[in-house]
């Protein structure tokens, strides 16, 4: 019998496991090398431990949510769509559910069940899992030939799929190894930077609201020329350093380095109400609490943690009675509720980013196969590539689709 083609997959995250299982299903000899003690370590913490597997938008909708090099993914998304992914997971025994915004989660709300399902995919397709750290991917005469491990082991191979992730959450094993493998084989790596990352603010009052989550608010971010950079609606979280939450993480993908660019974040606490409607609402509350101190009249309108902040920003004495507040003061407070403003000073460190922007330049990778245009038999999948998307399951779909296509094409 002819010798089986040997494929080595580096990285046991979602892209690597999908690539390895798919290559194994084709009857190839597949070795998946993971340096962590267990597979899917980063996958375990996604979606706050629930794992937002994908999104139920159509392909055009998926592409629209990939602001960096989205068009590169057409072949991958059409080769292995979100429907294809869910069919495979269901076939393997994982049930799923769709939540707000088309977000798809395991029915059990447990990331561990997604990891176990992918491990089942590996087992069914005879993938050998090897614990170890790859130090070098070797090529000769323009073709991949060998992978070297830290312990001195050298594995000959016919193809290598690099699925090592980026540099976010380094404790999960994403330490940028794939960028080095790519560069050593002639590839250009776009400088990694944080994406889907919380933002630090100049104003100290954000720390006063630490731990407060605001739902159904809208945000707008303006640059130093007062031009709108991003707008969104959804959920925001105040932290000790500034702001986080889904709308903030998505917004961060649209910002250049805030240490070199000025950005102003404007939060509308009551987006469902016009300025006039909000003023009428405030007047009703003030009428209800007409003999109370100002601070005691805001409990129906605002979360408890925000009340002292709004009182301070509105510059109305906390001891002032509601019946003494002037129309000008009331309208000023209304303007603050519709335009609560923070100045953004910096991204949080890349180690805190959900994903990494930058990576292997996609112009040097064949979009129809994920194979390198420079080295035959060298493939890339997942976050190691210079593609990134918003929150909502889109980044995991990128990992699964590119991993599948690499496993199908190697």
FIFI-377851 format. One record per residue (C-alpha): residue in one letter; x negated, z negated, y negated. Coordinates in steps of 0.1 Angstrom, whole numbers, padded with zeros to 4 digits, always signed. Example, Ala and Ser with C-alpha at 12.3 -4.5 7.8 and 13.67 -1.06 7.14 Angstrom:
BEGIN
a-0123-0078+0045;s-0137-0071+0011;
END
This chain:
BEGIN
x+0000+0000+0000;x-0012+0007-0035;x-0024-0023-0055;x+0002-0037-0078;x-0004-0034-0116;x-0015-0067-0130;x+0000-0079-0163;x-0011-0110-0181;x+0012-0126-0206;x-0004-0151-0230;x+0021-0177-0243;x+0050-0194-0226;x+0075-0194-0255;x+0107-0173-0256;x+0089-0140-0262;x+0063-0147-0234;x+0088-0159-0209;x+0111-0130-0215;x+0082-0105-0213;x+0069-0121-0181;x+0102-0122-0164;x+0111-0086-0173;x+0077-0073-0161;x+0081-0093-0129;x+0115-0078-0123;x+0098-0044-0123;x+0078-0055-0093;x+0045-0059-0112;x+0020-0087-0105;x+0026-0110-0135;x+0005-0140-0146;x+0019-0161-0175;x-0008-0183-0191;x+0003-0213-0212;x-0020-0239-0226;x+0007-0266-0229;x+0016-0288-0200;x+0051-0273-0200;x+0067-0240-0210;x+0090-0235-0240;x+0077-0265-0260;x+0086-0250-0294;x+0119-0237-0280;x+0128-0273-0272;x+0129-0283-0308;x+0147-0253-0323;x+0181-0258-0338;x+0175-0296-0340;x+0172-0296-0302;x+0203-0275-0296;x+0186-0241-0297;x+0203-0214-0318;x+0197-0187-0292;x+0209-0157-0312;x+0236-0144-0336;x+0266-0123-0326;x+0262-0097-0354;x+0258-0060-0344;x+0223-0044-0346;x+0227-0034-0382;x+0237-0070-0390;x+0206-0083-0372;x+0183-0059-0391;x+0199-0069-0424;x+0188-0105-0417;x+0152-0096-0412;x+0137-0093-0447;x+0102-0085-0435;x+0097-0052-0415;x+0132-0052-0401;x+0133-0015-0395;x+0104-0019-0371;x+0128-0037-0348;x+0154-0010-0343;x+0140+0000-0309;x+0136-0035-0297;x+0172-0045-0307;x+0187-0015-0292;x+0167-0018-0260;x+0177-0054-0256;x+0205-0065-0279;x+0221-0099-0284;x+0248-0088-0259;x+0222-0079-0234;x+0205-0112-0239;x+0237-0132-0234;x+0246-0111-0203;x+0213-0120-0188;x+0215-0157-0197;x+0251-0159-0183;x+0240-0141-0152;x+0213-0168-0148;x+0239-0195-0151;x+0237-0205-0188;x+0270-0207-0206;x+0270-0202-0244;x+0293-0207-0274;x+0296-0191-0309;x+0297-0213-0340;x+0300-0208-0377;x+0281-0179-0391;x+0279-0162-0356;x+0253-0187-0344;x+0251-0188-0306;x+0242-0220-0288;x+0241-0232-0252;x+0275-0247-0243;x+0257-0279-0235;x+0240-0281-0269;x+0207-0287-0251;x+0176-0266-0257;x+0163-0279-0223;x+0189-0258-0206;x+0177-0226-0223;x+0142-0234-0212;x+0153-0241-0176;x+0172-0208-0176;x+0142-0188-0187;x+0121-0206-0161;x+0146-0195-0135;x+0141-0159-0147;x+0104-0163-0141;x+0109-0178-0106;x+0134-0151-0096;x+0108-0125-0105;x+0078-0141-0088;x+0059-0148-0121;x+0028-0169-0115;x+0024-0196-0142;x-0011-0206-0150;x-0020-0236-0172;x-0050-0228-0193;x-0063-0216-0227;x-0072-0180-0232;x-0104-0176-0254;x-0108-0138-0253;x-0090-0105-0245;x-0115-0079-0236;x-0112-0041-0238;x-0135-0013-0227;x-0132+0023-0237;x-0101+0016-0257;x-0082-0001-0228;x-0076-0038-0220;x-0096-0049-0189;x-0099-0087-0188;x-0088-0120-0201;x-0112-0149-0203;x-0101-0186-0201;x-0117-0217-0216;x-0126-0230-0181;x-0147-0199-0175;x-0122-0180-0154;x-0121-0143-0159;x-0090-0124-0149;x-0091-0086-0146;x-0058-0069-0156;x-0041-0036-0165;x-0021-0049-0194;x-0019-0080-0217;x+0011-0091-0236;x+0001-0114-0265;x+0031-0138-0272;x+0012-0167-0287;x+0035-0174-0317;x+0023-0180-0353;x+0007-0212-0368;x+0038-0232-0376;x+0043-0264-0355;x+0007-0264-0342;x+0014-0294-0320;x+0036-0270-0299;x+0006-0248-0292;x+0011-0223-0320;x-0024-0224-0334;x-0030-0187-0344;x-0049-0177-0312;x-0030-0144-0311;x-0042-0134-0345;x-0078-0137-0333;x-0072-0117-0302;x-0057-0090-0323;x-0085-0089-0349;x-0112-0089-0322;x-0095-0058-0308;x-0095-0040-0342;x-0061-0050-0355;x-0052-0060-0391;x-0036-0094-0395;x-0014-0099-0425;x-0024-0134-0439;x-0001-0160-0423;x+0020-0181-0447;x+0050-0204-0442;x+0085-0190-0438;x+0117-0208-0434;x+0101-0238-0450;x+0114-0267-0471;x+0106-0267-0509;x+0090-0294-0530;x+0105-0301-0565;x+0091-0315-0597;x+0121-0337-0605;x+0118-0372-0591;x+0156-0376-0587;x+0156-0355-0556;x+0139-0384-0537;x+0168-0407-0549;x+0192-0385-0529;x+0169-0385-0498;x+0189-0380-0466;x+0220-0367-0484;x+0234-0334-0469;x+0256-0313-0491;x+0279-0288-0473;x+0297-0259-0489;x+0275-0257-0520;x+0260-0226-0535;x+0225-0221-0548;x+0208-0195-0570;x+0170-0193-0575;x+0156-0177-0607;x+0120-0167-0614;x+0100-0172-0646;x+0117-0142-0662;x+0151-0158-0655;x+0158-0131-0629;x+0179-0140-0599;x+0157-0140-0568;x+0181-0153-0542;x+0216-0167-0539;x+0234-0183-0509;x+0262-0206-0498;x+0261-0233-0472;x+0243-0265-0464;x+0215-0283-0483;x+0195-0315-0476;x+0177-0337-0501;x+0144-0351-0490;x+0117-0374-0503;x+0098-0343-0516;x+0126-0320-0527;x+0150-0299-0507;x+0156-0285-0472;x+0185-0273-0451;x+0197-0238-0440;x+0202-0223-0475;x+0168-0235-0486;x+0149-0224-0455;x+0164-0189-0459;x+0157-0189-0496;x+0120-0197-0490;x+0115-0162-0474;x+0122-0146-0508;x+0097-0167-0528;x+0061-0160-0535;x+0037-0189-0537;x+0055-0214-0561;x+0021-0228-0572;x+0015-0194-0588;x+0051-0185-0597;x+0077-0205-0615;x+0111-0209-0597;x+0142-0227-0608;x+0168-0238-0582;x+0203-0241-0595;x+0229-0259-0573;x+0266-0255-0578;x+0281-0286-0563;x+0317-0272-0567;x+0315-0234-0561;x+0352-0232-0552;x+0362-0243-0587;x+0357-0224-0619;x+0344-0244-0649;x+0379-0248-0662;x+0393-0258-0628;x+0365-0284-0624;x+0372-0298-0659;x+0409-0302-0650;x+0398-0320-0618;x+0375-0343-0637;x+0403-0351-0662;x+0427-0360-0633;x+0401-0384-0619;x+0394-0399-0653;x+0432-0404-0658;x+0433-0421-0624;x+0404-0445-0634;x+0410-0446-0671;x+0401-0483-0675;x+0371-0482-0652;x+0335-0479-0661;x+0322-0443-0660;x+0302-0449-0629;x+0332-0462-0610;x+0353-0431-0617;x+0332-0406-0598;x+0337-0417-0562;x+0364-0392-0555;x+0343-0363-0569;x+0308-0370-0556;x+0288-0385-0527;x+0277-0420-0534;x+0240-0411-0536;x+0246-0385-0563;x+0266-0407-0586;x+0237-0425-0603;x+0218-0392-0606;x+0246-0374-0623;x+0252-0404-0646;x+0216-0403-0656;x+0215-0365-0661;x+0247-0365-0681;x+0232-0392-0705;x+0264-0412-0706;x+0261-0449-0706;x+0270-0464-0672;x+0289-0492-0690;x+0310-0468-0710;x+0347-0469-0702;x+0363-0437-0689;x+0388-0439-0718;x+0359-0438-0743;x+0342-0407-0729;x+0345-0377-0753;x+0355-0342-0744;x+0319-0331-0752;x+0305-0357-0727;x+0330-0347-0700;x+0323-0310-0704;x+0285-0317-0703;x+0290-0335-0670;x+0309-0306-0657;x+0281-0282-0666;x+0257-0303-0647;x+0279-0303-0616;x+0279-0265-0617;x+0242-0262-0627;x+0223-0290-0610;x+0187-0278-0615;x+0154-0284-0598;x+0120-0268-0605;x+0102-0257-0574;x+0065-0266-0573;x+0054-0256-0538;x+0062-0248-0502;x+0058-0276-0477;x+0027-0272-0455;x+0028-0243-0430;x+0027-0269-0402;x+0063-0278-0413;x+0075-0242-0414;x+0100-0231-0388;x+0082-0198-0384;x+0052-0180-0398;x+0053-0150-0421;x+0024-0125-0417;x+0008-0116-0384;x-0002-0085-0366;x+0004-0055-0389;x+0034-0036-0374;x+0020-0002-0385;x-0006-0006-0358;x+0020-0013-0331;x+0043+0012-0314;x+0079+0001-0322;x+0093+0018-0291;x+0071-0001-0266;x+0053-0030-0286;x+0020-0015-0274;x-0010-0014-0297;x-0018+0020-0312;x-0055+0010-0311;x-0060-0004-0276;x-0041+0009-0245;x-0025-0018-0224;x-0024-0044-0253;x+0011-0055-0263;x+0024-0079-0289;x+0057-0098-0289;x+0075-0124-0310;x+0062-0144-0340;x+0026-0131-0336;x+0039-0099-0352;x+0044-0095-0390;x+0082-0098-0388;x+0104-0127-0398;x+0141-0134-0403;x+0165-0159-0418;x+0179-0189-0400;x+0209-0183-0377;x+0193-0172-0344;x+0177-0141-0357;x+0141-0151-0351;x+0148-0160-0315;x+0165-0127-0310;x+0133-0110-0323;x+0113-0130-0298;x+0136-0121-0269;x+0140-0084-0278;x+0103-0077-0285;x+0093-0097-0254;x+0118-0077-0232;x+0105-0044-0246;x+0069-0053-0240;x+0077-0064-0205;x+0096-0032-0198;x+0068-0010-0212;x+0036-0026-0200;
END
